[in-house]
Amino acid sequence: MVLAVIIACEVGFWVLLALGLAFRYLWGMRRLSTVLLLCVPLLDVILLATAVIDMRGGAQGSWHHGLAAAYLAYSVVFGHRTLKWADAKFAHRFAGGPEPERPPAGGTARARYEWIMWIRIVIAYGIGCAVLYGLILMVGDPSRTAALNEFMIGASKVPLIALLWPLSYTLFPKKVPDGSQV
């Protein structure tokens, strides 16, 4: 059940986002657009409630619950940024808005950008672990929650692998072409 809700929330995210932006930029219905975009966080509430109800109902913890926690953490840390990115792209493409901002091309500005992104990944990992730890405490039965501990350990590879980007831009900075922002 949890996996189906995760898939439905992911599809729902992109549907609400696309409809919200379409109503805003294609059909000029700003108020309806705002309502649709404000519904996006409700998907996270639905997902969290589903995971809690499933575990309280006696379900065995699985990677599905871990994925639900990771999805929720991504939404909390990167959701607003993703909405802003999509809004800027849509406004540029369909409403004559300015070209969306890009990450810095190189130099110390790019290294700083990559470190900030890595810190966000670490925060998302921490939020995901906090959600899973909350489920573990709520259930109180290690035999039912062993998979949640395993998921946290496995997911720790994400911030470790993502560390390669800021390190590489710090140790081997890309040259900034003349006239570009640093």
C-alpha positions as CSV (number, residue, x, y, z in Angstrom):
1,M,0.0,0.0,0.0
2,V,2.8,2.5,0.9
3,L,4.5,2.0,-2.5
4,A,1.3,2.7,-4.3
5,V,0.8,5.9,-2.3
6,I,4.4,7.0,-3.0
7,I,3.8,6.5,-6.7
8,A,0.5,8.4,-6.5
9,C,2.1,11.2,-4.6
10,E,4.9,11.5,-7.2
11,V,2.4,11.6,-10.0
12,G,0.2,13.9,-8.1
13,F,3.1,16.3,-7.5
14,W,3.9,16.7,-11.2
15,V,0.2,16.9,-12.1
16,L,-0.5,19.6,-9.5
17,L,2.6,21.4,-10.5
18,A,1.8,21.3,-14.3
19,L,-1.8,22.3,-13.7
20,G,-0.9,25.1,-11.3
21,L,1.6,26.6,-13.7
22,A,-0.7,26.1,-16.7
23,F,-3.6,27.9,-14.9
24,R,-1.2,30.7,-14.0
25,Y,0.6,31.3,-17.3
26,L,-1.6,29.8,-20.0
27,W,-5.0,30.7,-18.8
28,G,-4.4,33.6,-16.4
29,M,-6.2,32.0,-13.5
30,R,-3.7,33.0,-10.8
31,R,-6.0,32.3,-7.8
32,L,-6.7,28.7,-8.9
33,S,-3.1,28.3,-9.7
34,T,-2.1,29.3,-6.2
35,V,-4.6,26.9,-4.7
36,L,-3.3,24.0,-6.8
37,L,0.3,24.8,-5.9
38,L,-0.6,25.1,-2.2
39,C,-2.0,21.6,-2.4
40,V,1.4,20.1,-3.3
41,P,2.6,19.9,0.4
42,L,-0.7,18.0,1.2
43,L,0.7,15.1,-0.7
44,D,3.5,14.9,1.8
45,V,1.0,14.9,4.7
46,I,-0.9,12.1,2.9
47,L,2.3,10.1,2.5
48,L,3.4,10.5,6.1
49,A,-0.1,9.6,7.4
50,T,-0.1,6.5,5.2
51,A,3.3,5.3,6.5
52,V,2.2,5.9,10.1
53,I,-1.2,4.2,9.7
54,D,0.5,1.3,7.9
55,M,3.1,0.8,10.7
56,R,0.6,1.3,13.5
57,G,-1.7,-1.3,11.8
58,G,1.0,-3.9,12.3
59,A,2.9,-3.8,9.0
60,Q,6.4,-5.0,8.8
61,G,8.8,-2.1,8.1
62,S,10.2,-2.3,4.6
63,W,12.2,-0.3,2.1
64,H,8.8,1.2,1.0
65,H,8.6,3.0,4.4
66,G,12.2,4.1,3.9
67,L,11.4,5.4,0.5
68,A,8.4,7.3,1.9
69,A,10.7,8.9,4.5
70,A,13.2,9.8,1.8
71,Y,10.5,11.3,-0.5
72,L,9.2,13.3,2.4
73,A,12.7,14.6,3.3
74,Y,13.3,15.5,-0.4
75,S,10.1,17.4,-0.5
76,V,10.8,19.4,2.7
77,V,14.4,20.3,1.6
78,F,14.1,20.6,-2.2
79,G,10.4,21.0,-2.8
80,H,10.3,24.8,-2.8
81,R,13.4,25.0,-4.9
82,T,11.8,22.5,-7.4
83,L,8.7,24.6,-7.6
84,K,10.7,27.8,-8.2
85,W,12.7,26.1,-10.9
86,A,9.6,24.8,-12.7
87,D,7.9,28.2,-12.3
88,A,10.9,30.0,-13.8
89,K,11.1,27.5,-16.7
90,F,7.4,27.7,-17.4
91,A,7.3,31.5,-17.2
92,H,10.2,31.8,-19.6
93,R,8.8,29.3,-22.1
94,F,5.1,30.3,-22.0
95,A,4.9,33.9,-20.6
96,G,8.0,35.7,-21.9
97,G,9.7,35.7,-18.5
98,P,13.4,36.0,-18.1
99,E,15.7,33.0,-18.6
100,P,15.9,31.0,-15.4
101,E,19.0,31.4,-13.3
102,R,21.7,28.8,-13.8
103,P,24.3,27.6,-11.3
104,P,27.6,29.6,-11.4
105,A,29.8,28.4,-14.3
106,G,32.9,27.8,-12.2
107,G,35.4,29.2,-9.7
108,T,34.7,29.7,-6.1
109,A,31.0,30.6,-6.7
110,R,30.4,27.2,-8.2
111,A,32.2,25.5,-5.4
112,R,30.1,27.4,-2.8
113,Y,26.9,26.4,-4.8
114,E,27.9,22.7,-4.7
115,W,28.7,22.8,-1.0
116,I,25.3,24.4,-0.3
117,M,23.6,21.7,-2.4
118,W,25.5,19.0,-0.5
119,I,24.5,20.5,2.9
120,R,20.9,20.3,1.7
121,I,21.4,16.7,0.8
122,V,22.8,16.0,4.3
123,I,19.8,17.9,5.9
124,A,17.4,15.8,3.7
125,Y,19.1,12.6,4.9
126,G,18.8,13.8,8.5
127,I,15.1,14.5,8.1
128,G,14.5,11.1,6.5
129,C,16.4,9.4,9.3
130,A,14.3,11.4,11.9
131,V,11.1,10.2,10.3
132,L,12.3,6.6,10.2
133,Y,13.5,6.8,13.8
134,G,10.1,8.2,14.8
135,L,8.5,5.2,13.1
136,I,10.9,2.9,14.9
137,L,10.0,4.5,18.3
138,M,6.3,4.4,17.5
139,V,6.3,0.7,16.7
140,G,8.7,-0.3,19.5
141,D,9.4,-3.7,18.0
142,P,12.9,-4.2,16.6
143,S,11.8,-7.3,14.7
144,R,9.3,-5.2,12.7
145,T,11.6,-2.2,12.1
146,A,15.0,-3.8,11.2
147,A,14.5,-2.9,7.6
148,L,14.1,0.8,8.6
149,N,17.5,0.7,10.2
150,E,19.0,-1.0,7.2
151,F,17.4,1.6,4.9
152,M,19.0,4.4,7.0
153,I,22.4,2.8,6.7
154,G,22.0,2.2,3.0
155,A,20.8,5.7,2.4
156,S,23.9,7.1,4.1
157,K,25.7,6.4,0.8
158,V,23.8,9.3,-0.9
159,P,25.4,12.1,1.0
160,L,28.8,10.3,0.9
161,I,28.6,10.0,-2.9
162,A,27.2,13.5,-3.3
163,L,30.3,14.8,-1.5
164,L,32.3,14.1,-4.7
165,W,30.7,17.2,-6.4
166,P,31.7,19.9,-3.9
167,L,35.1,18.3,-3.3
168,S,35.8,18.2,-7.0
169,Y,34.7,21.8,-7.6
170,T,36.8,22.9,-4.6
171,L,40.0,20.9,-5.4
172,F,39.8,21.3,-9.2
173,P,37.8,24.5,-9.8
174,K,36.5,24.9,-13.3
175,K,37.9,28.1,-15.0
176,V,35.4,30.8,-15.5
177,P,35.3,32.2,-19.0
178,D,35.9,35.9,-19.3
179,G,32.8,37.9,-18.8
180,S,31.0,35.2,-16.9
181,Q,29.9,35.5,-13.3
182,V,32.2,34.0,-10.7
